[in-house]
Amino acid sequence: MGLWIFLGLAVVCSSLLKGYRVYAESKSRVSKADLERLEARLACVERSGDLEERVRTLEAIVTDPGFQLDREISKLDKPSDASASERSNQ
């Protein structure tokens, strides 16, 4: 009986190992395809110069004194809105 149990376990283990190998290979193929797709997209964006232009535009907006002033005013408006709602609840 011990021989049959050993052979059965060997068959089960080898089947599981083969299944894992197939899974690992298919997973690596998918990730390679995704990597190639992302590299192509990045190369396209870098060639167009669109990304660099967007970053420059965002830097100009964020460093603009008027933008910073609007943000500070917005921060001041928020607490007054909260205190107004507290007054209406009382």
Contact map, one row per residue, 1 for C-alpha under 8 A:
111110000000000000000000000000000000000000000000000000000000000000000000000000000000000000
111111000000000000000000000000000000000000000000000000000000000000000000000000000000000000
111111100000000000000000000000000000000000000000000000000000000000000000000000000000000000
111111110000000000000000000000000000000000000000000000000000000000000000000000000000000000
111111111000000000000000000000000000000000000000000000000000000000000000000000000000000000
011111111100000000000000000000000000000000000000000000000000000000000000000000000000000000
001111111110000000000000000000000000000000000000000000000000000000000000000000000000000000
000111111111000000000000000000000000000000000000000000000000000000000000000000000000000000
000011111111100000000000000000000000000000000000000000000000000000000000000000000000000000
000001111111110000000000000000000000000000000000000000000000000000000000000000000000000000
000000111111111000000000000000000000000000000000000000000000000000000000000000000000000000
000000011111111100000000000000000000000000000000000000000000000000000000000000000000000000
000000001111111110000000000000000000000000000000000000000000000000000000000000000000000000
000000000111111111000000000000000000000000000000000000000000000000000000000000000000000000
000000000011111111100000000000000000000000000000000000000000000000000000000000000000000000
000000000001111111110000000000000000000000000000000000000000000000000000000000000000000000
000000000000111111111000000000000000000000000000000000000000000000000000000000000000000000
000000000000011111111100000000000000000000000000000000000000000000000000000000000000000000
000000000000001111111110000000000000000000000000000000000000000000000000000000000000000000
000000000000000111111111000000000000000000000000000000000000000000000000000000000000000000
000000000000000011111111100000000000000000000000000000000000000000000000000000000000000000
000000000000000001111111110000000000000000000000000000000000000000000000000000000000000000
000000000000000000111111111000000000000000000000000000000000000000000000000000000000000000
000000000000000000011111111100000000000000000000000000000000000000000000000000000000000000
000000000000000000001111111110000000000000000000000000000000000000000000000000000000000000
000000000000000000000111111111000000000000000000000000000000000000000000000000000000000000
000000000000000000000011111111100000000000000000000000000000000000000000000000000000000000
000000000000000000000001111111110000000000000000000000000000000000000000000000000000000000
000000000000000000000000111111111000000000000000000000000000000000000000000000000000000000
000000000000000000000000011111111100000000000000000000000000000000000000000000000000000000
000000000000000000000000001111111110000000000000000000000000000000000000000000000000000000
000000000000000000000000000111111111000000000000000000000000000000000000000000000000000000
000000000000000000000000000011111111100000000000000000000000000000000000000000000000000000
000000000000000000000000000001111111110000000000000000000000000000000000000000000000000000
000000000000000000000000000000111111111000000000000000000000000000000000000000000000000000
000000000000000000000000000000011111111100000000000000000000000000000000000000000000000000
000000000000000000000000000000001111111110000000000000000000000000000000000000000000000000
000000000000000000000000000000000111111111000000000000000000000000000000000000000000000000
000000000000000000000000000000000011111111100000000000000000000000000000000000000000000000
000000000000000000000000000000000001111111110000000000000000000000000000000000000000000000
000000000000000000000000000000000000111111111000000000000000000000000000000000000000000000
000000000000000000000000000000000000011111111100000000000000000000000000000000000000000000
000000000000000000000000000000000000001111111110000000000000000000000000000000000000000000
000000000000000000000000000000000000000111111111000000000000000000000000000000000000000000
000000000000000000000000000000000000000011111111111000000000000000000000000000000000000000
000000000000000000000000000000000000000001111111111100000000000000000000000000000000000000
000000000000000000000000000000000000000000111111100000000000000000000000000000000000000000
000000000000000000000000000000000000000000011111111000000000000000000000000000000000000000
000000000000000000000000000000000000000000001111111110000000000000000000000000000000000000
000000000000000000000000000000000000000000001101111111000000000000000000000000000000000000
000000000000000000000000000000000000000000001101111111100000000000000000000000000000000000
000000000000000000000000000000000000000000000100111111110000000000000000000000000000000000
000000000000000000000000000000000000000000000000111111111000000000000000000000000000000000
000000000000000000000000000000000000000000000000011111111100000000000000000000000000000000
000000000000000000000000000000000000000000000000001111111110000000000000000000000000000000
000000000000000000000000000000000000000000000000000111111111000000000000000000000000000000
000000000000000000000000000000000000000000000000000011111111100000000000000000000000000000
000000000000000000000000000000000000000000000000000001111111110000000000000000000000000000
000000000000000000000000000000000000000000000000000000111111111000000000000000000000000000
000000000000000000000000000000000000000000000000000000011111111100000000000000000000000000
000000000000000000000000000000000000000000000000000000001111111100100000000000000000000000
000000000000000000000000000000000000000000000000000000000111111100110000000000000000000000
000000000000000000000000000000000000000000000000000000000011111110110000000000000000000000
000000000000000000000000000000000000000000000000000000000001111111110000000000000000000000
000000000000000000000000000000000000000000000000000000000000001111111000000000000000000000
000000000000000000000000000000000000000000000000000000000000000111111100000000000000000000
000000000000000000000000000000000000000000000000000000000000111111111110000000000000000000
000000000000000000000000000000000000000000000000000000000000011111111111000000000000000000
000000000000000000000000000000000000000000000000000000000000000011111111100000000000000000
000000000000000000000000000000000000000000000000000000000000000001111111110000000000000000
000000000000000000000000000000000000000000000000000000000000000000111111111000000000000000
000000000000000000000000000000000000000000000000000000000000000000011111111100000000000000
000000000000000000000000000000000000000000000000000000000000000000001111111110000000000000
000000000000000000000000000000000000000000000000000000000000000000000111111111000000000000
000000000000000000000000000000000000000000000000000000000000000000000011111111100000000000
000000000000000000000000000000000000000000000000000000000000000000000001111111110000000000
000000000000000000000000000000000000000000000000000000000000000000000000111111111000000000
000000000000000000000000000000000000000000000000000000000000000000000000011111111100000000
000000000000000000000000000000000000000000000000000000000000000000000000001111111110000000
000000000000000000000000000000000000000000000000000000000000000000000000000111111111000000
000000000000000000000000000000000000000000000000000000000000000000000000000011111111100000
000000000000000000000000000000000000000000000000000000000000000000000000000001111111110000
000000000000000000000000000000000000000000000000000000000000000000000000000000111111111000
000000000000000000000000000000000000000000000000000000000000000000000000000000011111111100
000000000000000000000000000000000000000000000000000000000000000000000000000000001111111110
000000000000000000000000000000000000000000000000000000000000000000000000000000000111111111
000000000000000000000000000000000000000000000000000000000000000000000000000000000011111111
000000000000000000000000000000000000000000000000000000000000000000000000000000000001111111
000000000000000000000000000000000000000000000000000000000000000000000000000000000000111111
000000000000000000000000000000000000000000000000000000000000000000000000000000000000011111
